Structures are given as structure tokens and as C-alpha cells.
Amino acid sequence: MTAVPNAGSNGSAGCLAVDRSSFFAPKRSLGQNFLSDPNICRRIVASLELAPGDPVLEIGPGRGALTRILAGHDGPVMALEKDSELVSWIKSEFPSVGVVHADGLDFCWEGTRRLPGLSLIGNLPYNVASPMIWEMVSRCRSFRSMLFMVQKEVALRLTASEGSRTYGALSAWVGNFVRGEYVFTVPPHVFRPQPKVDSAIVRFLPRPDPAWDDAAALSWTVKILFQQRRKQLGTILKAHWSGAVEAWCADLGVDRRIRPEELSPDALRSLARVLVPSK
Ligand code: SAM
């Protein structure tokens, strides 16, 4: 970080109007594409539809583009950031925000249970957005809403239905825990540095019947099936085929020549129970 003599914590020192956040050079390894358009930032935060008193957790506050708006929210505001330089800066710039220095890939998401009705928001680091969402949707157990910016291609996968070209393991997994919605597309020019591709906002609301008890079996099942998504179900599951799988096919009217991408999240959950009964 570059030291700025006499600059106050809000970035203005005497006649110098300095935004110190711009002194943090973006780190590619941390997926740092910072939002630079206040209108988009306001639209993103408004899309979370926070009510007074709602607790909110921002993932990856970075230089505070969204945090600046969230800090005005009438309710507890927290932020989770991996970059230690930015953690210190966010703490001094937004004293009312509770900042956690942690890695979202290695975070105890179960602990958010202590904040019932929590909303999560973030312009996620694109290099790790999918595994982070995989963990958050399945391990946050009492959240109200999640709103994330990801690459458009990932947003399409996250909200795809079975049978579509973009439906895969991530869609099937996420669809077992939350209801996903594609909210709007965000063009590259609102970021610094600019990414090469479009981004998009996705919203997740909890399902009334999340697959918590089936998570281990479901994870195994979607991974094994979608590793070979072009193959037929009967071929992929040859080593695991049994009378129980046969009965599952009969119950659901599923032909063994079907491809995994044609199975809905619910069908995959029931198949997971048959394939991995002990989990
Ligand atoms: N919210 C800011 C904005 O919109 O301008 C920054 C978004 S930037 C795309 C992603 C942010 O996530 C960065 O601040 C980065 O340091 C942080 N980050 C990257 N990897 C992370 C991880 N594993 N856990 C938590 N934060 C991470």
C-alpha cells in the first residue's frame, strides 16, 4: 500500500481531496475488478430489498463500492474480506461496519445461523465465485436472501433448468438448496479494471425443503454424473446399478438412456438417496 501523508481516513486532508482506496492496486489473484459506477452500485444494493433492522453480510467489500451504500443501512452491517490491506482500510473508512478478515472459501458458514434473517451480498471474485456459492447456499441455514454478481456465464449456469444447455452440476446442486433468479446483466465498462466478459446479478431465496440431510450423497451424485454429462445414465452408473436404482427409474418414469442434464434437482436428490443410502 502506498502511504499518503496527511490524508484523513475519509480520504480528504486539507485542500487535498484524495480517495485513498484508489491506492490499492487491483490484485488479479484475488479477482479484484472493482465497481466504479455509483448508479450500478445503488441498483445492486436496492435489489437486495433490505428492510430496517435486517442484518447484512457483504462478501469481498474491496474498495468499498457497495459497502459505502450498505453502511447507511439501518441494521447490522458486516463484511468478509481476504485481502489484509483492504481489511484495514475498510475498518478505518467504515467504522460502523463489522469487518471479518477471512477466506470465503474456508469460512464457517454454519456460524451465520446466529444471525437469523441474514442477507448476503457481494461482487464475488470471479475466479472462486462458483465454489464459494456452492458452500454458501448449502451451509448458510437461516438466511433471508443472497444477491451476488458473477460472470454472466456462471449466472446462467446457476439459474438454469434441467434440459437446457447451461444446466450442470452447479445448477443441480444450487437448485436443491435455493430458488435462483437471474436479476440483470452488468456490462464490463462499470469495473476497473474492466473484465473481458459481461457480468450478471443473481438472487437466491431459501427453498422450504433444502437438501441438508442429503448433502453428502447429493454432492457425490452430481459430481459423478456431470463429469460424464454426455453419457447415458445407465453407462455412467454401471458399477452402481442395482434393483433399487431400477425401481427409482420405474417410479420416476426415467429411461436408463437419459443423460444427467435431463434430471431435475429433485430427481437427482432422490437418486442420491438410492445410490448412497447410508449418507
Ligand atoms: N465489492 C468490491 C466492488 O464491487 O468493487 C470488490 C469486488 S472484487 C470483484 C472481489 C473482492 O473479493 C475483492 O475485494 C477481493 O479481495 C475479495 N476476495 C477475493 N477472494 C476472496 C476470498 N477467498 N474470500 C473473501 N474475499 C475475497
Boltz pocket constraint, residues with backbone or C-beta under 6 A from the ligand:
constraints:
  - pocket:
      binder: B
      contacts: [[A, 29], [A, 30], [A, 31], [A, 32], [A, 33], [A, 34], [A, 35], [A, 36], [A, 59], [A, 60], [A, 61], [A, 62], [A, 63], [A, 64], [A, 65], [A, 66], [A, 80], [A, 81], [A, 82], [A, 83], [A, 86], [A, 102], [A, 103], [A, 104], [A, 105], [A, 122], [A, 123], [A, 124], [A, 125], [A, 126], [A, 128]]
      max_distance: 6.0
